[in-house]
Amino acid sequence: MSETRDNLLLELNIPSTETFPLLDQLDAADHRYIKDLKINVSNSLRATTLTEKEALLLALAVSINQKHERTIVSLTELASSKGASASEINEIHALVSLLNANNIYYRFKHFVNKDFYNSAPAGIRMSIMMNPVLGKEFFELASLTVSAINGCEMCVSSHEQSVKNHGATENRILDAVRLTAIIKSLIVLL
């Protein structure tokens, strides 16, 4: 196992002694992608527009969305060590669940694009969006990133505008989406 691989895993609080067949296969072949991935993960977790806690909570949201148990555990521990409360971590779990329902519903409406569906109320209770523990701006930012993973154009557009309306810069949005993309790409190999 290479030092780069070991350091990559340590970024996510995963002991280097653990094995991951796809990651280890690339590492054994001394594939240059492992170095790129390590740099990408490190840089995205340290984006200047996100706090450490925010970056880890966004990474956790990706892990939950992808149902990747190993990183859910390690990122929960890491986020807690950086000040994330149990309420904030639970809200990330709830947010991912809610966004999965919304993304399917609104993606359907967008794909079909018929007056009947477009004018019908959603009928999906979303009370956690009204007064989130994470704060409205970060809740919307995390909602945007989960919607991006799930490919809901309507939700991505709506949450992007909402995040900006709550004071986020486009650089912050871009850093959050980049982090989301990179963590998802890492999970593919874990």
PyMOL commands that set and color helices and strands:
alter all, ss='L'
color gray80, all
select helices_A, chain A and resi 3-11+21-28+32-45+52-65+69-81+86-112+115-119+127-129+136-150+153-165+170-189
alter helices_A, ss='H'
color red, helices_A
deselect
rebuild
show_as cartoon
